[in-house]
Amino acid sequence: MTDPYGFRRPTVADAENAIRRLHPTTADQVWSTLRAKANLTGTEPDADALTTLITAMEGIDPVLSLCAQAFRIRSGTHTALSAAHALVRSAE
């Protein structure tokens, strides 16, 4: 399925990029800690891995908690838009 309305589902790689922007001097350490806490390799392509990573991000520090909230919103929005898009397409 194509991305609904051009809105791409966020990925683990997107989260890593955000973490590297938020913590430029300690990014490797933060990313390693998050991957270990979430039991991920960091290369998982699925939405479940992102959800696991988001949960791990919530308890690290206030900035990562806000970032996690933003990713949770983006992921939820993608899910809702995908469902709406499917309904609209099925009614055509």
MARBA-3410 file (N, C-alpha, C, O; in Angstrom, 1 decimal):
92
0.8,-1.2,0.0,0.0,0.0,0.0,0.9,1.2,0.0,1.9,1.3,0.6 ~ 0.5,2.3,-0.7,1.2,3.5,-0.7,0.9,4.3,0.5,0.0,4.0,1.3 ~ 1.8,5.3,0.8,1.6,6.1,2.0,0.3,6.9,1.9,0.1,7.6,0.8 ~ -0.5,6.9,2.9,-1.8,7.7,2.8,-1.5,9.2,2.7,-0.8,9.8,3.6 ~ -2.0,9.8,1.7,-1.9,11.3,1.5,-0.4,11.8,1.6,-0.2,12.9,2.0
0.5,10.9,1.2,1.9,11.3,1.2,2.6,11.3,2.5,3.7,11.8,2.7 ~ 1.9,10.8,3.6,2.4,10.8,4.9,3.0,9.4,5.2,2.3,8.4,5.4 ~ 4.3,9.4,5.3,5.1,8.2,5.5,5.1,7.8,6.9,5.2,8.6,7.8 ~ 5.0,6.4,7.2,5.1,5.9,8.5,6.5,6.1,9.1,7.4,5.9,8.4 ~ 6.6,6.7,10.3,7.9,6.9,10.9,8.5,5.5,11.2,7.9,4.5,11.4
9.9,5.5,11.1,10.6,4.2,11.3,11.6,4.4,12.4,11.8,5.4,13.0 ~ 12.2,3.2,12.8,13.3,3.2,13.8,14.4,4.1,13.3,15.0,4.8,14.1 ~ 14.7,4.1,12.0,15.8,4.9,11.4,15.5,6.4,11.6,16.4,7.2,11.9 ~ 14.2,6.8,11.5,13.8,8.2,11.7,14.0,8.5,13.2,14.5,9.6,13.5 ~ 13.7,7.6,14.1,14.0,7.9,15.5,15.4,8.0,15.8,15.8,8.9,16.6
16.3,7.2,15.2,17.7,7.3,15.4,18.2,8.7,14.9,19.0,9.3,15.6 ~ 17.7,9.1,13.8,18.1,10.4,13.2,17.7,11.5,14.2,18.5,12.5,14.4 ~ 16.5,11.4,14.7,16.1,12.4,15.7,16.9,12.4,17.0,17.3,13.5,17.5 ~ 17.3,11.3,17.4,18.1,11.2,18.6,19.5,11.8,18.4,20.0,12.4,19.2 ~ 20.0,11.5,17.2,21.3,12.1,16.8,21.3,13.6,16.7,22.3,14.3,17.0
20.1,14.2,16.4,20.0,15.6,16.3,19.8,16.2,17.7,20.3,17.3,18.1 ~ 19.1,15.5,18.6,18.8,15.9,19.9,20.1,15.8,20.8,20.3,16.7,21.7 ~ 20.9,14.8,20.6,22.0,14.6,21.5,23.3,14.4,20.6,23.9,13.3,20.6 ~ 23.7,15.4,19.9,24.8,15.3,19.0,26.1,14.8,19.6,26.9,14.1,18.9 ~ 26.4,15.2,20.8,27.7,14.8,21.4,27.7,13.4,22.1,28.7,12.8,22.2
26.5,13.0,22.5,26.4,11.7,23.1,25.5,10.7,22.4,25.0,9.7,23.0 ~ 25.3,11.0,21.1,24.3,10.2,20.3,24.6,8.7,20.3,23.7,7.9,20.5 ~ 25.9,8.3,20.1,26.2,6.9,20.1,25.9,6.2,21.4,25.3,5.1,21.4 ~ 26.2,6.9,22.5,25.9,6.3,23.8,24.4,6.2,24.0,23.9,5.2,24.5 ~ 23.7,7.3,23.7,22.2,7.3,23.9,21.6,6.2,23.0,20.7,5.5,23.5
22.0,6.2,21.8,21.4,5.2,20.8,21.7,3.8,21.3,20.8,2.9,21.2 ~ 22.9,3.5,21.7,23.2,2.2,22.2,22.4,1.8,23.4,21.9,0.7,23.6 ~ 22.2,2.7,24.4,21.4,2.5,25.6,20.0,2.2,25.2,19.4,1.3,25.8 ~ 19.4,3.0,24.3,18.0,2.8,23.9,17.8,1.4,23.2,16.9,0.7,23.5 ~ 18.8,1.1,22.3,18.7,-0.2,21.6,18.7,-1.4,22.6,17.9,-2.3,22.5
19.6,-1.3,23.6,19.7,-2.3,24.6,18.4,-2.4,25.4,17.9,-3.5,25.7 ~ 17.9,-1.2,25.9,16.7,-1.2,26.7,15.5,-1.7,25.9,14.7,-2.4,26.5 ~ 15.5,-1.5,24.6,14.4,-2.0,23.8,14.6,-3.4,23.2,13.8,-3.9,22.5 ~ 15.8,-3.9,23.4,16.2,-5.2,22.8,16.1,-5.2,21.3,15.5,-6.1,20.7 ~ 16.6,-4.1,20.7,16.6,-4.0,19.2,18.0,-3.9,18.6,18.9,-3.5,19.3
18.1,-4.2,17.4,19.4,-4.0,16.7,19.5,-2.6,16.1,20.6,-2.1,15.9 ~ 18.3,-1.9,15.9,18.3,-0.6,15.3,18.0,-0.6,13.8,18.0,0.4,13.2 ~ 17.9,-1.8,13.2,17.7,-1.9,11.8,16.3,-2.5,11.5,16.0,-2.8,10.3 ~ 15.5,-2.7,12.5,14.2,-3.3,12.3,13.3,-2.4,11.5,13.2,-1.2,11.7 ~ 12.6,-3.0,10.5,11.7,-2.1,9.6,10.3,-2.1,10.0,9.5,-1.3,9.4
9.9,-2.8,11.1,8.5,-2.9,11.4,8.0,-1.9,12.4,8.8,-1.3,13.2 ~ 6.7,-1.7,12.4,6.1,-0.7,13.3,6.2,-1.1,14.8,6.3,-0.3,15.6 ~ 6.1,-2.4,15.0,6.2,-2.9,16.4,7.6,-2.5,17.0,7.6,-2.2,18.2 ~ 8.6,-2.6,16.2,10.0,-2.2,16.7,10.0,-0.7,17.1,10.5,-0.3,18.1 ~ 9.3,0.1,16.3,9.2,1.6,16.6,8.5,1.8,17.9,8.9,2.6,18.7
7.4,1.1,18.1,6.6,1.2,19.3,7.4,0.8,20.5,7.4,1.5,21.6 ~ 8.2,-0.3,20.4,9.1,-0.7,21.5,10.1,0.4,21.8,10.4,0.7,23.0 ~ 10.7,1.0,20.7,11.7,2.0,20.9,11.1,3.2,21.6,11.7,3.9,22.4 ~ 9.9,3.6,21.1,9.2,4.8,21.7,9.1,4.6,23.2,9.3,5.5,24.0 ~ 8.6,3.4,23.6,8.5,3.1,25.1,9.8,3.3,25.8,9.8,3.8,26.9
10.9,2.8,25.2,12.2,2.9,25.8,12.6,4.4,25.9,13.2,4.7,26.9 ~ 12.3,5.2,24.9,12.7,6.6,24.9,12.0,7.4,26.0,12.5,8.4,26.5 ~ 10.8,6.9,26.4,10.0,7.7,27.4,10.7,7.9,28.7,10.4,8.8,29.4 ~ 11.5,7.0,29.1,12.1,7.1,30.5,13.5,7.5,30.5,14.1,7.5,31.6 ~ 14.1,7.9,29.4,15.5,8.3,29.4,15.8,9.7,30.0,16.5,9.9,31.0
15.2,10.7,29.4,15.3,12.1,29.8,14.1,12.9,29.3,13.4,12.4,28.4 ~ 13.9,14.1,29.8,12.7,14.8,29.4,12.7,15.1,27.9,11.6,15.1,27.3 ~ 13.8,15.4,27.3,13.8,15.7,25.8,13.5,14.5,25.0,12.7,14.6,24.1 ~ 14.0,13.3,25.4,13.7,12.1,24.6,12.2,11.7,24.9,11.6,11.1,24.1 ~ 11.7,12.0,26.1,10.3,11.7,26.4,9.4,12.5,25.4,8.4,12.0,24.9
9.7,13.8,25.2,9.0,14.6,24.3,9.1,14.1,22.8,8.1,14.1,22.1 ~ 10.3,13.7,22.5,10.5,13.1,21.2,9.7,11.8,21.0,9.1,11.6,19.9 ~ 9.7,11.0,22.0,8.9,9.8,22.0,7.4,10.1,21.8,6.7,9.4,21.0 ~ 6.9,11.1,22.5,5.5,11.5,22.4,5.3,12.0,20.9,4.2,11.6,20.4 ~ 6.2,12.7,20.3,6.0,13.1,18.9,6.0,11.9,18.0,5.2,11.9,17.1
6.9,10.9,18.2,6.8,9.7,17.4,5.6,8.9,17.6,5.0,8.3,16.6 ~ 5.1,8.9,18.8,3.8,8.2,19.1,2.7,8.9,18.3,1.8,8.2,17.8 ~ 2.7,10.2,18.3,1.6,10.9,17.6,1.7,10.7,16.1,0.7,10.4,15.4 ~ 3.0,10.8,15.6,3.2,10.5,14.1,2.7,9.1,13.7,2.1,8.9,12.7 ~ 3.1,8.1,14.5,2.8,6.8,14.2,1.2,6.6,14.3,0.7,5.9,13.4
0.6,7.1,15.3,-0.8,7.0,15.4,-1.6,7.7,14.3,-2.6,7.2,13.8 ~ -1.0,8.9,13.9,-1.6,9.6,12.8,-1.5,8.8,11.5,-2.5,8.8,10.7 ~ -0.4,8.2,11.3,-0.2,7.3,10.1,-1.2,6.2,10.1,-1.9,5.9,9.1 ~ -1.4,5.6,11.2,-2.4,4.5,11.3,-3.8,5.0,11.0,-4.5,4.3,10.3 ~ -4.2,6.1,11.6,-5.5,6.6,11.4,-5.7,7.1,9.9,-6.7,6.8,9.3
-4.7,7.7,9.3,-4.8,8.1,7.9,-4.9,6.9,7.0,-5.6,7.0,6.0 ~ -4.1,5.9,7.3,-4.2,4.7,6.5,-5.6,4.1,6.5,-6.1,3.6,5.5 ~ -6.2,4.0,7.7,-7.5,3.5,7.8,-8.5,4.3,7.1,-9.4,3.8,6.3 ~ -8.4,5.7,7.2,-9.3,6.6,6.5,-9.1,6.5,5.0,-10.1,6.4,4.2 ~ -7.9,6.4,4.6,-7.6,6.2,3.1,-8.2,5.0,2.6,-8.7,5.0,1.5
-8.1,3.9,3.3,-8.6,2.6,2.9,-10.1,2.7,2.7,-10.7,2.2,1.8 ~ -10.8,3.4,3.7,-12.2,3.5,3.6,-12.7,4.3,2.4,-13.6,4.0,1.7 ~ -11.9,5.4,2.2,-12.3,6.3,1.1,-12.1,5.5,-0.3,-12.9,5.6,-1.2 ~ -11.0,4.8,-0.4,-10.7,4.1,-1.6,-11.7,3.0,-1.8,-12.1,2.7,-3.0 ~ -12.2,2.3,-0.7,-13.1,1.2,-0.9,-14.5,1.8,-1.3,-15.3,1.0,-1.9
-14.8,3.0,-1.0,-16.1,3.6,-1.4,-16.1,4.2,-2.8,-17.2,4.6,-3.3 ~ -15.0,4.2,-3.5,-14.9,4.7,-4.8,-15.5,3.8,-5.8,-15.5,4.1,-7.0
END
